[in-house]
Amino acid sequence: MIKQWNNKVLIFDGAMGTLIQNSKPNYNKLPELLNIEAPDLITSLHLKYVKAGADVVTTNTFGANGYKLRVWL
C-alpha cells in the first residue's frame, strides 16, 4: 500500500497473511495467535518488509476481533 504524508510517498507493508501461510502452511488457527505462539516468526516476517523498503510496518492483527478470538481462546 502506498500513502503520501508531508509530500513524501510512504510504502506500507502488506499481505502479512500470505507470508504467514507460506511460512506455516499447516497452521490452522488464527494468524494473530502467532503473535503469542511464535513472536520470533512474526518479527522475522515484519523485518522482511523493512528490508524490502517499507516505511511503515503494521501489526499482525488484521482479523483480531472479539468474536473470532472467543472462538479460539
Protein Blocks (a to p, Z undefined) as FASTA:
>chain_A
ZZdeehiacdddehklmmmmmmmmmbcbdfklmmmmmmmlmmmmmmmmmmnopabdcddf
klgcfklmmmmZZ
